[in-house]
């Protein structure tokens, strides 16, 4: 009886490990498809409200970026599908503070961080 239980637990661990490896591989490929985050010259961005969207696998973000006097004044999240990546939303505060998309991802939420940054990029560049 104990032997069967040990075998069942080991099989379950192998299945979960395999599922995690597949999910990790899938998300890595999706993040590669997003490409690098562009360096945006805010002096070329007119005042206004810009909306952007980005999706990478299981994470997606839609947001609104307010630009005034060639500065990012505010980034409002309209929708953020993130799984465990909610902490990544702090990356948006860093963008406003540094006035740049070249900020560090939030540890443990890399996919959501990069997806949010790509949504800001898409908004400012008028891409969807």
N, CA, C and O atoms as a GROMACS GRO file, in nm:
protein
  512
    1UNK      N    1   0.082  -0.120   0.000
    1UNK     CA    2   0.000   0.000   0.000
    1UNK      C    3   0.086   0.127   0.000
    1UNK      O    4   0.062   0.219  -0.077
    2UNK      N    5   0.188   0.130   0.087
    2UNK     CA    6   0.277   0.245   0.095
    2UNK      C    7   0.355   0.260  -0.035
    2UNK      O    8   0.378   0.371  -0.081
    3UNK      N    9   0.394   0.148  -0.095
    3UNK     CA   10   0.470   0.151  -0.219
    3UNK      C   11   0.386   0.214  -0.331
    3UNK      O   12   0.438   0.293  -0.410
    4UNK      N   13   0.258   0.179  -0.338
    4UNK     CA   14   0.169   0.237  -0.440
    4UNK      C   15   0.152   0.387  -0.418
    4UNK      O   16   0.147   0.463  -0.514
    5UNK      N   17   0.142   0.428  -0.295
    5UNK     CA   18   0.128   0.570  -0.263
    5UNK      C   19   0.253   0.648  -0.304
    5UNK      O   20   0.243   0.757  -0.359
    6UNK      N   21   0.370   0.592  -0.277
    6UNK     CA   22   0.496   0.656  -0.315
    6UNK      C   23   0.505   0.668  -0.467
    6UNK      O   24   0.546   0.772  -0.519
    7UNK      N   25   0.469   0.563  -0.538
    7UNK     CA   26   0.471   0.566  -0.684
    7UNK      C   27   0.373   0.670  -0.736
    7UNK      O   28   0.406   0.743  -0.830
    8UNK      N   29   0.254   0.677  -0.678
    8UNK     CA   30   0.153   0.775  -0.721
    8UNK      C   31   0.204   0.918  -0.700
    8UNK      O   32   0.184   1.003  -0.786
    9UNK      N   33   0.267   0.944  -0.588
    9UNK     CA   34   0.321   1.077  -0.558
    9UNK      C   35   0.432   1.111  -0.656
    9UNK      O   36   0.439   1.224  -0.705
   10UNK      N   37   0.519   1.016  -0.685
   10UNK     CA   38   0.627   1.040  -0.781
   10UNK      C   39   0.573   1.068  -0.920
   10UNK      O   40   0.623   1.157  -0.989
   11UNK      N   41   0.471   0.995  -0.963
   11UNK     CA   42   0.409   1.018  -1.094
   11UNK      C   43   0.348   1.158  -1.097
   11UNK      O   44   0.362   1.230  -1.196
   12UNK      N   45   0.280   1.196  -0.990
   12UNK     CA   46   0.220   1.330  -0.982
   12UNK      C   47   0.326   1.438  -0.990
   12UNK      O   48   0.308   1.539  -1.059
   13UNK      N   49   0.437   1.419  -0.922
   13UNK     CA   50   0.546   1.517  -0.926
   13UNK      C   51   0.602   1.528  -1.067
   13UNK      O   52   0.631   1.638  -1.114
   14UNK      N   53   0.619   1.414  -1.135
   14UNK     CA   54   0.668   1.417  -1.273
   14UNK      C   55   0.571   1.488  -1.366
   14UNK      O   56   0.614   1.564  -1.453
   15UNK      N   57   0.443   1.465  -1.350
   15UNK     CA   58   0.343   1.530  -1.434
   15UNK      C   59   0.344   1.680  -1.411
   15UNK      O   60   0.346   1.758  -1.507
   16UNK      N   61   0.345   1.723  -1.285
   16UNK     CA   62   0.347   1.866  -1.254
   16UNK      C   63   0.476   1.932  -1.302
   16UNK      O   64   0.473   2.043  -1.354
   17UNK      N   65   0.587   1.862  -1.286
   17UNK     CA   66   0.715   1.916  -1.334
   17UNK      C   67   0.716   1.932  -1.485
   17UNK      O   68   0.764   2.032  -1.537
   18UNK      N   69   0.662   1.834  -1.554
   18UNK     CA   70   0.652   1.843  -1.700
   18UNK      C   71   0.562   1.956  -1.744
   18UNK      O   72   0.594   2.028  -1.839
   19UNK      N   73   0.449   1.973  -1.676
   19UNK     CA   74   0.357   2.082  -1.710
   19UNK      C   75   0.423   2.217  -1.687
   19UNK      O   76   0.407   2.308  -1.768
   20UNK      N   77   0.497   2.230  -1.578
   20UNK     CA   78   0.568   2.355  -1.550
   20UNK      C   79   0.672   2.383  -1.659
   20UNK      O   80   0.684   2.496  -1.706
   21UNK      N   81   0.746   2.280  -1.699
   21UNK     CA   82   0.848   2.298  -1.802
   21UNK      C   83   0.785   2.341  -1.934
   21UNK      O   84   0.839   2.428  -2.003
   22UNK      N   85   0.672   2.282  -1.970
   22UNK     CA   86   0.602   2.321  -2.093
   22UNK      C   87   0.553   2.465  -2.085
   22UNK      O   88   0.566   2.541  -2.182
   23UNK      N   89   0.496   2.502  -1.972
   23UNK     CA   90   0.447   2.639  -1.954
   23UNK      C   91   0.562   2.739  -1.960
   23UNK      O   92   0.549   2.844  -2.022
   24UNK      N   93   0.672   2.708  -1.896
   24UNK     CA   94   0.790   2.795  -1.897
   24UNK      C   95   0.842   2.814  -2.039
   24UNK      O   96   0.874   2.926  -2.080
   25UNK      N   97   0.850   2.706  -2.114
   25UNK     CA   98   0.897   2.712  -2.253
   25UNK      C   99   0.802   2.796  -2.337
   25UNK      O  100   0.846   2.879  -2.417
   26UNK      N  101   0.673   2.775  -2.320
   26UNK     CA  102   0.572   2.851  -2.394
   26UNK      C  103   0.584   3.000  -2.365
   26UNK      O  104   0.585   3.081  -2.457
   27UNK      N  105   0.592   3.037  -2.237
   27UNK     CA  106   0.601   3.178  -2.199
   27UNK      C  107   0.732   3.240  -2.248
   27UNK      O  108   0.732   3.356  -2.290
   28UNK      N  109   0.841   3.166  -2.244
   28UNK     CA  110   0.969   3.218  -2.293
   28UNK      C  111   0.959   3.252  -2.441
   28UNK      O  112   1.008   3.356  -2.485
   29UNK      N  113   0.897   3.164  -2.517
   29UNK     CA  114   0.881   3.189  -2.661
   29UNK      C  115   0.792   3.310  -2.687
   29UNK      O  116   0.820   3.391  -2.775
   30UNK      N  117   0.684   3.322  -2.610
   30UNK     CA  118   0.593   3.435  -2.627
   30UNK      C  119   0.663   3.567  -2.594
   30UNK      O  120   0.642   3.667  -2.662
   31UNK      N  121   0.746   3.567  -2.490
   31UNK     CA  122   0.820   3.689  -2.454
   31UNK      C  123   0.920   3.725  -2.562
   31UNK      O  124   0.942   3.843  -2.590
   32UNK      N  125   0.982   3.626  -2.623
   32UNK     CA  126   1.076   3.654  -2.733
   32UNK      C  127   1.004   3.721  -2.849
   32UNK      O  128   1.060   3.808  -2.916
   33UNK      N  129   0.879   3.680  -2.874
   33UNK     CA  130   0.801   3.739  -2.983
   33UNK      C  131   0.775   3.889  -2.960
   33UNK      O  132   0.761   3.965  -3.055
   34UNK      N  133   0.768   3.929  -2.833
   34UNK     CA  134   0.746   4.072  -2.803
   34UNK      C  135   0.863   4.157  -2.850
   34UNK      O  136   0.845   4.273  -2.886
   35UNK      N  137   0.982   4.100  -2.849
   35UNK     CA  138   1.100   4.175  -2.889
   35UNK      C  139   1.149   4.265  -2.778
   35UNK      O  140   1.099   4.262  -2.665
   36UNK      N  141   1.247   4.346  -2.812
   36UNK     CA  142   1.305   4.440  -2.716
   36UNK      C  143   1.210   4.557  -2.693
   36UNK      O  144   1.129   4.591  -2.780
   37UNK      N  145   1.221   4.617  -2.577
   37UNK     CA  146   1.144   4.737  -2.546
   37UNK      C  147   1.219   4.856  -2.607
   37UNK      O  148   1.338   4.875  -2.581
   38UNK      N  149   1.148   4.935  -2.686
   38UNK     CA  150   1.210   5.046  -2.758
   38UNK      C  151   1.248   5.160  -2.664
   38UNK      O  152   1.185   5.181  -2.560
   39UNK      N  153   1.352   5.232  -2.701
   39UNK     CA  154   1.387   5.356  -2.633
   39UNK      C  155   1.307   5.466  -2.702
   39UNK      O  156   1.327   5.493  -2.820
   40UNK      N  157   1.219   5.527  -2.628
   40UNK     CA  158   1.130   5.627  -2.687
   40UNK      C  159   1.175   5.766  -2.647
   40UNK      O  160   1.198   5.794  -2.529
   41UNK      N  161   1.187   5.852  -2.745
   41UNK     CA  162   1.223   5.992  -2.723
   41UNK      C  163   1.095   6.069  -2.693
   41UNK      O  164   1.017   6.100  -2.783
   42UNK      N  165   1.074   6.098  -2.566
   42UNK     CA  166   0.949   6.164  -2.526
   42UNK      C  167   0.936   6.305  -2.581
   42UNK      O  168   0.826   6.360  -2.585
   43UNK      N  169   1.046   6.365  -2.623
   43UNK     CA  170   1.036   6.499  -2.682
   43UNK      C  171   0.960   6.496  -2.815
   43UNK      O  172   0.917   6.600  -2.865
   44UNK      N  173   0.945   6.377  -2.872
   44UNK     CA  174   0.871   6.362  -2.998
   44UNK      C  175   0.725   6.323  -2.978
   44UNK      O  176   0.649   6.314  -3.074
   45UNK      N  177   0.686   6.299  -2.852
   45UNK     CA  178   0.550   6.256  -2.823
   45UNK      C  179   0.466   6.377  -2.784
   45UNK      O  180   0.497   6.447  -2.688
   46UNK      N  181   0.361   6.402  -2.860
   46UNK     CA  182   0.272   6.515  -2.834
   46UNK      C  183   0.187   6.489  -2.710
   46UNK      O  184   0.164   6.375  -2.671
   47UNK      N  185   0.141   6.598  -2.648
   47UNK     CA  186   0.049   6.585  -2.536
   47UNK      C  187  -0.074   6.508  -2.579
   47UNK      O  188  -0.123   6.524  -2.691
   48UNK      N  189  -0.124   6.426  -2.490
   48UNK     CA  190  -0.245   6.352  -2.523
   48UNK      C  191  -0.259   6.228  -2.438
   48UNK      O  192  -0.179   6.200  -2.348
   49UNK      N  193  -0.363   6.154  -2.468
   49UNK     CA  194  -0.392   6.028  -2.400
   49UNK      C  195  -0.378   5.917  -2.504
   49UNK      O  196  -0.441   5.922  -2.610
   50UNK      N  197  -0.295   5.820  -2.474
   50UNK     CA  198  -0.264   5.712  -2.567
   50UNK      C  199  -0.302   5.579  -2.504
   50UNK      O  200  -0.278   5.556  -2.385
   51UNK      N  201  -0.361   5.491  -2.583
   51UNK     CA  202  -0.396   5.358  -2.533
   51UNK      C  203  -0.310   5.254  -2.602
   51UNK      O  204  -0.282   5.263  -2.721
   52UNK      N  205  -0.269   5.156  -2.524
   52UNK     CA  206  -0.185   5.050  -2.578
   52UNK      C  207  -0.225   4.915  -2.524
   52UNK      O  208  -0.286   4.903  -2.418
   53UNK      N  209  -0.189   4.812  -2.599
   53UNK     CA  210  -0.223   4.675  -2.564
   53UNK      C  211  -0.105   4.586  -2.597
   53UNK      O  212  -0.032   4.611  -2.693
   54UNK      N  213  -0.087   4.483  -2.518
   54UNK     CA  214   0.015   4.383  -2.547
   54UNK      C  215  -0.030   4.250  -2.488
   54UNK      O  216  -0.092   4.246  -2.382
   55UNK      N  217   0.002   4.143  -2.558
   55UNK     CA  218  -0.029   4.009  -2.510
   55UNK      C  219   0.090   3.919  -2.539
   55UNK      O  220   0.146   3.920  -2.649
   56UNK      N  221   0.125   3.841  -2.439
   56UNK     CA  222   0.230   3.741  -2.455
   56UNK      C  223   0.185   3.614  -2.383
   56UNK      O  224   0.196   3.603  -2.261
   57UNK      N  225   0.135   3.521  -2.458
   57UNK     CA  226   0.090   3.395  -2.399
   57UNK      C  227  -0.025   3.416  -2.303
   57UNK      O  228  -0.133   3.459  -2.344
   58UNK      N  229  -0.002   3.387  -2.177
   58UNK     CA  230  -0.107   3.393  -2.077
   58UNK      C  231  -0.122   3.528  -2.010
   58UNK      O  232  -0.211   3.547  -1.927
   59UNK      N  233  -0.035   3.623  -2.043
   59UNK     CA  234  -0.044   3.755  -1.982
   59UNK      C  235  -0.081   3.858  -2.089
   59UNK      O  236  -0.039   3.849  -2.204
   60UNK      N  237  -0.160   3.956  -2.048
   60UNK     CA  238  -0.203   4.062  -2.140
   60UNK      C  239  -0.222   4.189  -2.060
   60UNK      O  240  -0.250   4.186  -1.940
   61UNK      N  241  -0.207   4.301  -2.129
   61UNK     CA  242  -0.225   4.430  -2.063
   61UNK      C  243  -0.284   4.530  -2.162
   61UNK      O  244  -0.244   4.537  -2.278
   62UNK      N  245  -0.380   4.606  -2.111
   62UNK     CA  246  -0.434   4.719  -2.185
   62UNK      C  247  -0.427   4.838  -2.090
   62UNK      O  248  -0.469   4.829  -1.975
   63UNK      N  249  -0.373   4.948  -2.140
   63UNK     CA  250  -0.356   5.063  -2.051
   63UNK      C  251  -0.368   5.194  -2.126
   63UNK      O  252  -0.373   5.199  -2.249
   64UNK      N  253  -0.372   5.300  -2.048
   64UNK     CA  254  -0.384   5.436  -2.099
   64UNK      C  255  -0.267   5.516  -2.044
   64UNK      O  256  -0.238   5.514  -1.924
   65UNK      N  257  -0.198   5.588  -2.134
   65UNK     CA  258  -0.082   5.668  -2.096
   65UNK      C  259  -0.114   5.815  -2.121
   65UNK      O  260  -0.154   5.853  -2.231
   66UNK      N  261  -0.098   5.896  -2.018
   66UNK     CA  262  -0.123   6.040  -2.030
   66UNK      C  263   0.012   6.112  -2.041
   66UNK      O  264   0.099   6.098  -1.955
   67UNK      N  265   0.027   6.188  -2.151
   67UNK     CA  266   0.150   6.263  -2.175
   67UNK      C  267   0.117   6.412  -2.171
   67UNK      O  268   0.023   6.458  -2.236
   68UNK      N  269   0.196   6.487  -2.093
   68UNK     CA  270   0.178   6.632  -2.084
   68UNK      C  271   0.317   6.693  -2.079
   68UNK      O  272   0.403   6.651  -2.001
   69UNK      N  273   0.339   6.794  -2.165
   69UNK     CA  274   0.469   6.860  -2.174
   69UNK      C  275   0.582   6.761  -2.199
   69UNK      O  276   0.690   6.772  -2.142
   70UNK      N  277   0.555   6.664  -2.286
   70UNK     CA  278   0.652   6.563  -2.326
   70UNK      C  279   0.700   6.478  -2.208
   70UNK      O  280   0.813   6.429  -2.206
   71UNK      N  281   0.612   6.462  -2.110
   71UNK     CA  282   0.641   6.378  -1.994
   71UNK      C  283   0.526   6.281  -1.973
   71UNK      O  284   0.410   6.316  -1.996
   72UNK      N  285   0.558   6.163  -1.931
   72UNK     CA  286   0.453   6.067  -1.895
   72UNK      C  287   0.403   6.107  -1.757
   72UNK      O  288   0.474   6.095  -1.657
   73UNK      N  289   0.279   6.154  -1.754
   73UNK     CA  290   0.221   6.202  -1.628
   73UNK      C  291   0.154   6.088  -1.551
   73UNK      O  292   0.156   6.085  -1.428
   74UNK      N  293   0.094   5.995  -1.625
   74UNK     CA  294   0.016   5.890  -1.559
   74UNK      C  295   0.004   5.771  -1.652
   74UNK      O  296  -0.004   5.786  -1.774
   75UNK      N  297   0.003   5.651  -1.593
   75UNK     CA  298  -0.027   5.529  -1.667
   75UNK      C  299  -0.139   5.459  -1.590
   75UNK      O  300  -0.123   5.421  -1.474
   76UNK      N  301  -0.250   5.443  -1.657
   76UNK     CA  302  -0.368   5.381  -1.595
   76UNK      C  303  -0.389   5.244  -1.657
   76UNK      O  304  -0.393   5.230  -1.780
   77UNK      N  305  -0.402   5.144  -1.574
   77UNK     CA  306  -0.429   5.009  -1.622
   77UNK      C  307  -0.578   4.994  -1.648
   77UNK      O  308  -0.660   5.015  -1.559
   78UNK      N  309  -0.612   4.960  -1.771
   78UNK     CA  310  -0.751   4.932  -1.807
   78UNK      C  311  -0.782   4.786  -1.777
   78UNK      O  312  -0.885   4.754  -1.719
   79UNK      N  313  -0.690   4.697  -1.818
   79UNK     CA  314  -0.706   4.554  -1.793
   79UNK      C  315  -0.567   4.492  -1.787
   79UNK      O  316  -0.479   4.525  -1.865
   80UNK      N  317  -0.549   4.400  -1.692
   80UNK     CA  318  -0.421   4.332  -1.679
   80UNK      C  319  -0.449   4.187  -1.641
   80UNK      O  320  -0.490   4.158  -1.529
   81UNK      N  321  -0.426   4.096  -1.735
   81UNK     CA  322  -0.438   3.953  -1.711
   81UNK      C  323  -0.298   3.905  -1.676
   81UNK      O  324  -0.210   3.909  -1.761
   82UNK      N  325  -0.278   3.860  -1.554
   82UNK     CA  326  -0.141   3.844  -1.507
   82UNK      C  327  -0.109   3.715  -1.435
   82UNK      O  328   0.008   3.693  -1.403
   83UNK      N  329  -0.204   3.629  -1.407
   83UNK     CA  330  -0.173   3.510  -1.328
   83UNK      C  331  -0.116   3.552  -1.194
   83UNK      O  332  -0.187   3.610  -1.112
   84UNK      N  333   0.011   3.524  -1.171
   84UNK     CA  334   0.075   3.563  -1.044
   84UNK      C  335   0.158   3.690  -1.060
   84UNK      O  336   0.238   3.724  -0.972
   85UNK      N  337   0.141   3.762  -1.171
   85UNK     CA  338   0.226   3.876  -1.202
   85UNK      C  339   0.174   4.012  -1.159
   85UNK      O  340   0.221   4.113  -1.211
   86UNK      N  341   0.079   4.019  -1.067
   86UNK     CA  342   0.028   4.150  -1.023
   86UNK      C  343   0.138   4.241  -0.970
   86UNK      O  344   0.132   4.361  -0.993
   87UNK      N  345   0.239   4.189  -0.899
   87UNK     CA  346   0.347   4.278  -0.852
   87UNK      C  347   0.416   4.355  -0.965
   87UNK      O  348   0.476   4.459  -0.940
   88UNK      N  349   0.408   4.304  -1.087
   88UNK     CA  350   0.473   4.370  -1.200
   88UNK      C  351   0.417   4.509  -1.224
   88UNK      O  352   0.483   4.592  -1.287
   89UNK      N  353   0.298   4.537  -1.177
   89UNK     CA  354   0.238   4.668  -1.200
   89UNK      C  355   0.324   4.781  -1.144
   89UNK      O  356   0.310   4.897  -1.185
   90UNK      N  357   0.412   4.748  -1.050
   90UNK     CA  358   0.505   4.849  -0.995
   90UNK      C  359   0.600   4.902  -1.101
   90UNK      O  360   0.655   5.011  -1.085
   91UNK      N  361   0.620   4.826  -1.209
   91UNK     CA  362   0.709   4.872  -1.316
   91UNK      C  363   0.657   5.001  -1.378
   91UNK      O  364   0.735   5.083  -1.427
   92UNK      N  365   0.527   5.021  -1.376
   92UNK     CA  366   0.469   5.142  -1.435
   92UNK      C  367   0.505   5.266  -1.354
   92UNK      O  368   0.526   5.374  -1.411
   93UNK      N  369   0.512   5.252  -1.223
   93UNK     CA  370   0.556   5.364  -1.139
   93UNK      C  371   0.701   5.401  -1.172
   93UNK      O  372   0.737   5.519  -1.175
   94UNK      N  373   0.784   5.299  -1.198
   94UNK     CA  374   0.924   5.324  -1.234
   94UNK      C  375   0.933   5.397  -1.368
   94UNK      O  376   1.020   5.483  -1.385
   95UNK      N  377   0.845   5.364  -1.462
   95UNK     CA  378   0.844   5.431  -1.593
   95UNK      C  379   0.813   5.579  -1.574
   95UNK      O  380   0.880   5.664  -1.632
   96UNK      N  381   0.712   5.610  -1.493
   96UNK     CA  382   0.675   5.749  -1.469
   96UNK      C  383   0.788   5.822  -1.396
   96UNK      O  384   0.821   5.935  -1.430
   97UNK      N  385   0.847   5.757  -1.299
   97UNK     CA  386   0.955   5.820  -1.222
   97UNK      C  387   1.078   5.847  -1.309
   97UNK      O  388   1.136   5.955  -1.301
   98UNK      N  389   1.116   5.751  -1.391
   98UNK     CA  390   1.239   5.765  -1.472
   98UNK      C  391   1.213   5.825  -1.610
   98UNK      O  392   1.307   5.859  -1.682
   99UNK      N  393   1.084   5.838  -1.645
   99UNK     CA  394   1.048   5.891  -1.778
   99UNK      C  395   1.117   5.810  -1.888
   99UNK      O  396   1.168   5.864  -1.986
  100UNK      N  397   1.116   5.680  -1.869
  100UNK     CA  398   1.182   5.589  -1.962
  100UNK      C  399   1.120   5.451  -1.950
  100UNK      O  400   1.073   5.411  -1.844
  101UNK      N  401   1.122   5.378  -2.061
  101UNK     CA  402   1.077   5.239  -2.058
  101UNK      C  403   1.193   5.146  -2.024
  101UNK      O  404   1.174   5.025  -2.010
  102UNK      N  405   1.311   5.202  -2.011
  102UNK     CA  406   1.430   5.122  -1.981
  102UNK      C  407   1.443   5.108  -1.830
  102UNK      O  408   1.532   5.166  -1.768
  103UNK      N  409   1.352   5.030  -1.772
  103UNK     CA  410   1.352   5.005  -1.628
  103UNK      C  411   1.361   4.855  -1.604
  103UNK      O  412   1.332   4.776  -1.693
  104UNK      N  413   1.401   4.818  -1.485
  104UNK     CA  414   1.414   4.677  -1.450
  104UNK      C  415   1.277   4.613  -1.432
  104UNK      O  416   1.183   4.676  -1.382
  105UNK      N  417   1.267   4.488  -1.474
  105UNK     CA  418   1.146   4.408  -1.450
  105UNK      C  419   1.137   4.379  -1.300
  105UNK      O  420   1.237   4.377  -1.229
  106UNK      N  421   1.015   4.355  -1.256
  106UNK     CA  422   0.994   4.318  -1.116
  106UNK      C  423   1.030   4.171  -1.101
  106UNK      O  424   0.979   4.086  -1.174
  107UNK      N  425   1.118   4.141  -1.006
  107UNK     CA  426   1.163   4.003  -0.985
  107UNK      C  427   1.043   3.912  -0.959
  107UNK      O  428   0.955   3.943  -0.879
  108UNK      N  429   1.042   3.799  -1.027
  108UNK     CA  430   0.933   3.703  -1.011
  108UNK      C  431   0.814   3.732  -1.099
  108UNK      O  432   0.721   3.651  -1.107
  109UNK      N  433   0.814   3.845  -1.166
  109UNK     CA  434   0.703   3.884  -1.254
  109UNK      C  435   0.757   3.939  -1.386
  109UNK      O  436   0.707   4.038  -1.439
  110UNK      N  437   0.859   3.873  -1.437
  110UNK     CA  438   0.926   3.921  -1.557
  110UNK      C  439   0.832   3.928  -1.677
  110UNK      O  440   0.832   4.026  -1.750
  111UNK      N  441   0.752   3.823  -1.697
  111UNK     CA  442   0.662   3.820  -1.812
  111UNK      C  443   0.561   3.934  -1.806
  111UNK      O  444   0.540   4.004  -1.905
  112UNK      N  445   0.500   3.954  -1.691
  112UNK     CA  446   0.403   4.063  -1.677
  112UNK      C  447   0.470   4.199  -1.688
  112UNK      O  448   0.414   4.291  -1.746
  113UNK      N  449   0.591   4.212  -1.633
  113UNK     CA  450   0.664   4.339  -1.642
  113UNK      C  451   0.690   4.376  -1.787
  113UNK      O  452   0.662   4.487  -1.830
  114UNK      N  453   0.745   4.280  -1.862
  114UNK     CA  454   0.778   4.307  -2.002
  114UNK      C  455   0.651   4.335  -2.083
  114UNK      O  456   0.651   4.420  -2.171
  115UNK      N  457   0.545   4.264  -2.052
  115UNK     CA  458   0.420   4.284  -2.124
  115UNK      C  459   0.364   4.424  -2.096
  115UNK      O  460   0.314   4.489  -2.188
  116UNK      N  461   0.370   4.470  -1.973
  116UNK     CA  462   0.324   4.606  -1.940
  116UNK      C  463   0.409   4.710  -2.011
  116UNK      O  464   0.356   4.808  -2.064
  117UNK      N  465   0.540   4.691  -2.012
  117UNK     CA  466   0.629   4.785  -2.080
  117UNK      C  467   0.600   4.789  -2.230
  117UNK      O  468   0.602   4.895  -2.292
  118UNK      N  469   0.573   4.673  -2.289
  118UNK     CA  470   0.542   4.668  -2.432
  118UNK      C  471   0.409   4.738  -2.459
  118UNK      O  472   0.393   4.801  -2.563
  119UNK      N  473   0.312   4.728  -2.368
  119UNK     CA  474   0.185   4.798  -2.385
  119UNK      C  475   0.205   4.950  -2.382
  119UNK      O  476   0.142   5.022  -2.459
  120UNK      N  477   0.293   4.999  -2.293
  120UNK     CA  478   0.324   5.142  -2.289
  120UNK      C  479   0.392   5.183  -2.420
  120UNK      O  480   0.357   5.285  -2.480
  121UNK      N  481   0.488   5.103  -2.463
  121UNK     CA  482   0.555   5.130  -2.591
  121UNK      C  483   0.454   5.138  -2.705
  121UNK      O  484   0.457   5.232  -2.784
  122UNK      N  485   0.366   5.040  -2.714
  122UNK     CA  486   0.265   5.036  -2.820
  122UNK      C  487   0.175   5.159  -2.813
  122UNK      O  488   0.137   5.215  -2.916
  123UNK      N  489   0.141   5.202  -2.693
  123UNK     CA  490   0.057   5.322  -2.678
  123UNK      C  491   0.129   5.444  -2.734
  123UNK      O  492   0.073   5.519  -2.814
  124UNK      N  493   0.253   5.464  -2.692
  124UNK     CA  494   0.327   5.584  -2.731
  124UNK      C  495   0.364   5.585  -2.879
  124UNK      O  496   0.381   5.691  -2.939
  125UNK      N  497   0.376   5.467  -2.938
  125UNK     CA  498   0.410   5.459  -3.080
  125UNK      C  499   0.287   5.443  -3.168
  125UNK      O  500   0.297   5.430  -3.290
  126UNK      N  501   0.170   5.445  -3.105
  126UNK     CA  502   0.046   5.435  -3.181
  126UNK      C  503   0.023   5.300  -3.244
  126UNK      O  504  -0.042   5.288  -3.348
  127UNK      N  505   0.076   5.196  -3.179
  127UNK     CA  506   0.057   5.060  -3.229
  127UNK      C  507  -0.043   4.988  -3.141
  127UNK      O  508  -0.068   5.027  -3.027
  128UNK      N  509  -0.099   4.887  -3.194
  128UNK     CA  510  -0.199   4.812  -3.116
  128UNK      C  511  -0.158   4.670  -3.099
  128UNK      O  512  -0.229   4.592  -3.036
   0.00000   0.00000   0.00000
